[in-house]
């Protein structure tokens, strides 16, 4: 990586002024490596405070407290069989306890910081542009606020009201593009307009930035492996990893797991209303957080075993079941614990519910039993979707125990193995080739670059970049001289 020393000097001066020290990827994976002085100082800092110390809370291992918490071994939910109706153990890694309440703050870090410490982003002159369908622009904007950088957030106009309010409160410039969750091309078009007219802007496109995948490979994948070793009995096996496609960054955690568990199955999930991987399809949907209609550049399709499409109506219906008082009361009567209902189910946002349903479908397809563990990721919580529950009340009326029973029967007990496709080698190659139409024809990538992505060695080399990034972060912190 070429280093621009003059820009690094400017960035270091900015960080020195603001008292900023940047964590390494190793510290985000294992916060016990964070200096004791930093951990003590965090006791006085709220999880959502715009304080540079919260850079060290970009980890899955924050104590689940809004203010003053330390670190733990990770936050996860094991879903009871009374809810999932399958024998396999389904465990979800919880994203709520990140700053911003969603794990995308880590993906944003993985994109921004390598450029910052190498002099490819000047915080005194550049603005960071975060094209997103929701949480990525929130995460990137928060990262920029901690690092003293200006942000431009791009997201579809039909995303939840909470997202827009949060971005504007943090001082980001907000560009609302036409459409909904699945209108990703419109976001890309806005990026090209910025490239043409605003030279001060640097675009961090999560769908093509390998820093997104690298962060998830090392931090998310490493954390999942630690949790598996902690909770699994000697005879249990890591059977599957399930994640919505979205930008495909989180799917890179599956690449890490496969390096340790060669037989793990990796399920890529999308909306049935926009079945791009499943049927080369298109459309609009309501599962916020999984933008689609194309194959992300950073999706290592060669490592995807199963494509699963989930009906957005199922996710919306379960959102109401999990969060309406009548639905919660009905579930308690079915033997699902009161504490789980009141404290754990609110940790699932809409895309998290989608991942849970896909995990159940994966378990049923492969006849997974009590010795099988399925991991998924709960990207964000219901804190970001309260307005959606109210919208459903206004559109469909009050909730009832009778509706709760029908919802559980139709949308949990009746989950089947429809809308699934196990991928052969040729089918993986077919999906990989779909990248051509977005990335070569529209986004000015080359055919040679596309073919390189099919080489397994490419991904090994890409994930190894973290070693150089760690060295650059250490050198940058030394230049800032905070430890002295």
C-alpha atoms as one frame of an Amber mdcrd trajectory, in Angstrom:
protein
   0.000   0.000   0.000   1.429   3.346  -1.049   1.704   5.732   1.907   1.106
   9.470   1.468   3.206  10.762   4.348   2.008  14.373   4.034  -1.650  13.363
   4.391  -0.820  10.958   7.223   0.802  13.884   9.040  -2.403  15.905   8.686
  -4.530  13.015   9.922  -2.194  12.418  12.856  -2.338  16.105  13.791  -6.155
  15.968  13.753  -6.146  12.876  15.957  -3.634  14.470  18.326  -5.877  17.530
  18.683  -8.895  15.386  19.491  -7.176  12.816  21.680  -7.855   9.949  19.302
  -6.193   6.560  19.399  -7.287   3.969  16.851  -7.906   0.348  17.887  -6.394
  -2.536  15.966  -8.438  -5.354  14.462  -6.940  -7.652  17.096  -8.283  -5.392
  19.856 -11.748  -5.352  18.301 -11.738  -9.138  18.230 -10.261  -9.407  21.748
 -10.903  -6.282  23.860  -8.721  -7.712  26.621  -5.843  -6.385  24.497  -7.148
  -2.821  24.971  -4.943  -0.843  27.407  -6.246  -0.752  30.958  -6.253   3.050
  30.934  -8.656   3.035  27.987 -10.924   0.460  29.575 -11.080   2.505  32.780
 -11.912   5.684  30.866 -14.754   3.928  29.027 -16.507   3.487  32.376 -17.501
   7.163  32.085 -18.658   7.014  28.448 -22.111   6.152  27.094 -22.410   3.570
  24.333 -23.843   6.121  21.891 -21.692   9.094  22.944 -19.733  10.828  20.203
 -16.490  10.239  22.072 -13.307   8.915  20.381 -13.024   6.311  23.128 -16.036
   4.577  21.574 -13.791   3.469  18.719 -12.768   0.750  21.178 -16.402  -0.326
  21.458 -16.450  -1.409  17.803 -16.591  -5.015  18.953 -19.118  -7.787  19.481
 -17.968  -8.002  23.102 -19.440  -4.922  24.759 -21.149  -5.353  28.084 -24.878
  -4.847  27.326 -25.231  -1.487  29.064 -26.116   1.884  27.583 -23.452   3.658
  29.626 -20.255   2.783  31.439 -20.075  -0.855  30.429 -16.882  -2.834  30.040
 -16.249  -5.856  27.851 -17.463  -9.453  27.973 -17.147 -12.660  25.942 -19.751
 -11.586  23.361 -23.518 -11.165  23.192 -25.585 -13.919  21.652 -29.031 -15.513
  21.795 -29.759 -19.210  21.649 -33.315 -19.576  20.382 -35.438 -22.115  22.266
 -36.789 -25.081  20.367 -40.324 -24.060  21.429 -39.847 -21.061  19.134 -37.811
 -22.529  16.262 -39.611 -25.898  16.140 -36.339 -27.620  15.156 -33.862 -29.679
  17.162 -30.729 -27.944  15.901 -29.239 -25.245  18.123 -29.732 -21.854  16.446
 -27.573 -19.078  17.907 -27.643 -15.428  16.862 -24.801 -12.965  17.434 -26.358
  -9.740  18.751 -25.611  -6.440  16.978 -27.564  -4.081  19.257 -24.652  -3.559
  21.633 -22.488  -1.713  19.166 -22.363   2.075  19.060 -25.286   3.058  16.756
 -27.070  -0.159  17.763 -25.955  -2.055  14.636 -22.850  -3.970  13.554 -22.291
  -1.869  10.412 -20.169   0.514  12.463 -17.499  -2.192  12.213 -17.799  -2.486
   8.444 -17.473   1.301   8.197 -14.316   1.177  10.310 -12.857  -1.496   8.036
 -13.401   0.748   5.013 -12.317   4.118   6.456  -9.404   3.482   8.803  -7.002
   1.732   6.373  -7.267   4.767   4.083  -6.911   7.178   6.989  -3.701   5.638
   8.346  -2.162   5.276   4.875  -2.875   8.835   3.749  -5.604   8.022   1.222
  -8.205   9.973   3.200  -7.526  13.464   4.548  -9.887  14.311   7.445  -9.003
  17.984   7.112 -10.097  18.218   3.457 -12.208  15.207   2.456 -15.786  14.201
   3.119 -16.601  10.511   3.501 -19.582   9.345   1.428 -21.494   6.337   2.726
 -23.863   4.767   0.137 -26.216   2.460   1.977 -29.669   1.021   2.461 -29.604
   2.107   6.093 -27.202   0.898   8.743 -23.929   1.246   6.828 -24.340   4.999
   6.411 -25.215   5.221  10.107 -22.114   3.256  11.053 -19.843   5.215   8.723
 -21.245   8.549   9.893 -20.631   7.568  13.520 -17.075   6.458  12.723 -16.467
   9.819  11.062 -17.881  11.701  14.026 -15.490   9.873  16.358 -12.557  10.563
  14.036 -13.440  14.202  13.358 -14.434  13.735   9.690 -17.371  15.077   7.681
 -19.950  12.633   6.286 -22.434  12.340   3.446 -25.081   9.616   3.917 -26.937
   8.188   0.908 -29.959   5.951   1.469 -33.376   5.232  -0.110 -36.169   7.638
   0.788 -38.471   4.831   1.953 -36.205   3.622   4.762 -37.454   3.931   8.366
 -37.961   7.383   9.839 -35.623   6.545  12.734 -32.655   6.267  10.375 -33.128
   9.720   8.843 -33.682  11.377  12.206 -30.552   9.801  13.650 -28.334  10.817
  10.709 -29.474  14.425  10.743 -29.040  14.647  14.514 -25.407  13.569  14.085
 -24.816  16.337  11.546 -24.493  14.245   8.390 -25.453  15.579   4.992 -28.285
  13.263   3.902 -29.147  12.367   0.309 -32.399  10.399  -0.053 -32.568   8.447
  -3.309 -35.681   7.159  -5.034 -37.223   3.893  -3.950 -36.857   1.375  -1.156
 -34.546  -1.291   0.158 -33.951  -2.928  -3.205 -33.183   0.264  -5.173 -29.406
   0.016  -4.977 -28.664   1.254  -8.500 -30.179   4.621  -7.631 -27.645   4.857
  -4.799 -24.824   4.095  -7.224 -26.126   6.768  -9.609 -25.949   9.310  -6.796
 -22.336   8.260  -6.184 -21.425   8.893  -9.834 -22.973  12.341  -9.641 -20.846
  13.084  -6.580 -17.710  11.833  -8.348 -18.415  14.221 -11.215 -19.232  17.303
  -9.172 -17.622  17.081  -5.731 -13.886  16.341  -5.785 -13.639  16.733  -2.018
 -15.698  13.564  -1.516 -14.278  10.060  -1.062 -16.827   7.285  -1.612 -16.825
   4.197   0.598 -19.087   1.783  -1.249 -19.751  -1.117   1.110 -20.709  -3.377
  -1.805 -17.193  -3.204  -3.279 -14.945  -2.168  -0.360 -12.917  -5.179   0.767
 -12.402  -3.522   4.144 -16.031  -4.436   4.846 -15.392  -8.140   4.224 -11.986
  -8.113   5.940 -13.454  -6.668   9.137 -16.161  -9.337   9.249 -13.754 -12.134
   8.365 -11.438 -11.400  11.274 -13.712  -9.813  13.895 -17.128 -11.404  13.293
 -15.783 -14.756  12.123 -13.275 -14.929  14.961 -15.936 -14.075  17.535 -18.315
 -16.744  16.213 -15.592 -19.367  16.422 -14.853 -18.411  20.046 -18.528 -18.654
  20.969 -18.827 -22.051  19.300 -15.878 -23.362  21.297 -17.489 -22.021  24.451
 -21.037 -23.359  24.020 -20.677 -26.579  22.007 -20.224 -29.987  23.552 -17.371
 -32.199  22.268 -19.676 -34.119  19.930 -21.449 -31.092  18.458 -20.469 -29.650
  15.097 -20.733 -26.237  13.477 -23.219 -27.167  10.771 -24.151 -23.864   9.116
 -23.647 -20.118   8.986 -26.624 -18.078   7.752 -26.591 -14.425   6.701 -28.591
 -12.127   4.464 -26.553 -11.028   1.478 -26.852  -7.250   1.816 -23.403  -5.925
   0.992 -22.025  -9.487   1.497 -19.579  -8.250   4.128 -21.089 -10.378   6.894
 -20.913 -13.460   4.663 -17.121 -13.171   4.899 -17.454 -14.427   8.481 -18.498
 -17.696   6.864 -15.209 -17.732   4.953 -13.386 -17.585   8.287 -15.523 -20.350
   9.782 -14.864 -22.559   6.755 -11.121 -22.142   7.286 -11.624 -23.806  10.698
 -14.642 -26.021   9.961 -14.295 -27.198   6.345 -17.733 -28.831   6.282 -19.764
 -25.835   7.458 -22.546 -24.847   5.055 -22.903 -21.173   4.178 -26.412 -19.884
   3.421 -26.896 -16.571   1.599 -30.328 -15.058   2.243 -32.384 -12.620   0.193
 -35.991 -11.432  -0.072 -38.416 -13.610  -2.004 -39.829 -10.443  -3.548 -36.414
  -9.746  -5.108 -34.828 -13.185  -5.746 -31.664 -12.072  -7.511 -29.448 -15.022
  -6.560 -32.283 -17.549  -6.599 -33.923 -16.691  -9.925 -31.994 -13.756 -11.430
 -35.079 -11.871 -10.311 -35.907  -8.326  -9.309 -38.513  -6.390  -7.360 -39.076
  -4.408  -4.174 -39.356  -5.666  -0.605 -39.655  -4.608   3.032 -36.758  -6.415
   4.740 -34.710  -3.365   5.635 -30.963  -4.008   5.664 -30.487  -6.370   2.695
 -30.169  -4.282  -0.465 -30.180  -6.330  -3.641 -30.876  -6.558  -7.429 -27.196
  -7.253  -7.936 -24.364  -9.428  -6.643 -21.947  -7.434  -4.468 -18.362  -7.254
  -5.708 -17.098  -8.519  -2.330 -19.341 -11.610  -2.248 -17.107 -14.680  -2.412
 -19.744 -16.706  -4.264 -17.448 -19.707  -4.522 -17.987 -20.244  -0.784 -21.801
 -20.077  -0.890 -23.573 -23.427  -0.568 -27.238 -22.511  -0.320 -29.413 -19.621
  -1.499 -32.531 -18.980   0.565 -35.321 -16.517  -0.267 -37.578 -15.271   2.557
 -41.028 -13.734   2.101 -41.039 -10.206   3.518 -44.629 -10.721   4.733 -43.331
 -13.493   7.009 -40.785 -11.101   8.529 -43.320  -8.307   9.048 -45.847 -10.716
  10.580 -43.248 -12.108  12.992 -42.144  -8.583  13.857 -45.656  -7.964  15.169
 -45.861 -11.343  16.924 -42.571 -10.701  18.738 -43.326  -7.104  19.717 -47.076
  -6.703  20.233 -48.156  -7.287  23.884 -50.895  -9.724  22.779 -48.383 -11.674
  20.719 -45.918 -11.853  23.600 -48.651 -13.016  25.979 -49.702 -15.758  23.560
 -46.107 -17.007  23.151 -45.679 -17.162  26.928 -48.737 -19.404  27.073 -47.023
 -21.737  24.579 -44.081 -22.313  26.902 -41.638 -19.730  25.572 -40.044 -18.115
  28.632 -41.194 -14.678  29.786 -37.627 -13.414  30.179 -36.665 -14.554  26.685
 -39.738 -12.849  25.240 -39.210  -9.566  27.087 -35.413  -9.242  26.883 -34.224
 -11.284  23.886 -36.833 -10.995  21.128 -36.603  -7.154  21.044 -32.972  -7.644
  19.976 -34.213  -8.775  16.534 -34.807  -6.131  13.866 -36.516  -7.009  10.597
 -33.431  -8.410   8.842 -32.554 -10.349  12.010 -35.973 -12.025  11.859 -35.216
 -12.832   8.224 -31.944 -14.492   9.279 -33.734 -16.492  11.974 -36.315 -17.806
   9.489 -33.544 -18.718   7.032 -31.698 -20.564   9.804 -34.805 -22.643  10.495
 -35.175 -23.413   6.775 -31.494 -24.409   6.589 -31.896 -26.732   9.589 -34.950
 -28.361   8.017 -33.366 -28.800   4.603 -30.318 -30.587   5.988 -32.215 -32.503
   8.718 -30.008 -30.955  11.381 -30.378 -32.391  14.871 -29.381 -31.710  18.441
 -25.683 -32.167  17.700 -25.723 -29.428  15.049 -25.142 -25.724  15.703 -26.361
 -23.058  13.294 -24.973 -19.538  13.637 -26.548 -16.376  12.299 -26.154 -12.636
  12.858 -28.753 -10.329  14.421 -27.603  -7.160  12.728 -29.743  -4.678  14.633
 -32.688  -4.510  17.034 -36.271  -3.270  17.100 -35.028   0.087  18.379 -34.671
   1.078  14.717 -38.137  -0.100  13.658 -40.673   1.030  16.281 -42.378   3.184
  13.678 -42.912   0.079  11.522 -44.925  -1.603  14.292 -47.106   1.479  14.593
 -47.580   1.553  10.825 -48.828  -2.051  10.919 -51.322  -1.173  13.653 -52.654
   1.692  11.579 -52.864  -0.373   8.397 -54.134  -3.687   9.793 -55.762  -2.869
  13.099 -55.192  -4.017  16.660 -53.370  -7.259  17.427 -55.083 -10.219  19.099
 -54.293 -13.610  20.591 -56.150 -15.241  17.686 -53.916 -13.434  15.180 -50.840
 -14.451  17.216 -51.842 -18.119  16.981 -52.411 -17.872  13.227 -49.098 -16.089
  12.752 -47.137 -18.690  14.701 -48.782 -21.530  12.827 -48.317 -20.012   9.391
 -44.966 -18.283   9.769 -43.071 -20.553  12.215 -44.597 -24.040  12.294 -45.223
 -24.038   8.541 -41.689 -23.001   7.586 -40.664 -25.421   4.845 -37.818 -25.967
   2.417 -39.383 -24.004  -0.426 -37.505 -21.193  -2.181 -34.117 -22.811  -1.545
 -31.388 -23.787  -3.974 -28.304 -25.839  -3.172 -25.553 -24.545  -5.420 -23.452
 -26.745  -7.665 -20.112 -25.506  -8.978 -21.742 -24.328 -12.202 -24.516 -22.513
 -10.342 -21.964 -20.695  -8.197 -20.161 -19.656 -11.354 -23.454 -18.479 -12.861
 -24.135 -16.211  -9.872 -20.549 -14.956  -9.929 -20.937 -14.046 -13.604 -23.932
 -11.849 -12.755 -21.437  -9.404 -11.261 -20.488  -8.465 -14.810 -23.699  -6.549
 -15.463 -23.337  -4.295 -12.421 -19.618  -3.975 -11.958 -18.159  -4.095 -15.462
 -20.973  -2.515 -17.464 -22.025   0.094 -14.873 -19.231   0.601 -12.353 -16.155
   0.515 -14.615 -14.510  -2.623 -13.260 -12.583  -4.760 -15.743 -13.223  -8.303
 -16.911  -9.754  -9.270 -15.662 -10.675  -8.059 -12.177 -13.918 -10.030 -12.314
 -12.113 -13.215 -13.299  -9.592 -12.678 -10.510 -12.438 -12.799  -7.973 -13.097
 -16.428  -8.936  -9.596 -17.447  -7.846  -9.622 -18.841  -4.264  -6.105 -17.484
  -3.716  -7.418 -13.979  -4.284  -9.554 -14.197  -1.154  -6.746 -15.642   0.966
  -4.495 -12.752  -0.072  -7.271 -10.223   0.510  -7.975 -11.347   4.057  -4.250
 -11.310   4.832  -4.172  -7.558   4.190  -5.166  -7.108   7.804  -1.567  -7.806
   8.838  -0.353  -4.748   6.932  -3.258  -2.675   8.235  -2.396  -3.599  11.817
   1.162  -2.418  11.244  -0.075   0.863   9.776  -2.479   1.456  12.689   0.328
   0.880  15.205   2.613   3.231  13.280  -0.118   5.853  13.083  -0.803   5.685
  16.820   2.909   6.070  17.468   2.917   9.143  15.259   0.001  10.587  17.174
   2.024   9.814  20.293  -0.959   9.362  22.591   0.719   6.621  24.566   3.680
   8.887  25.340
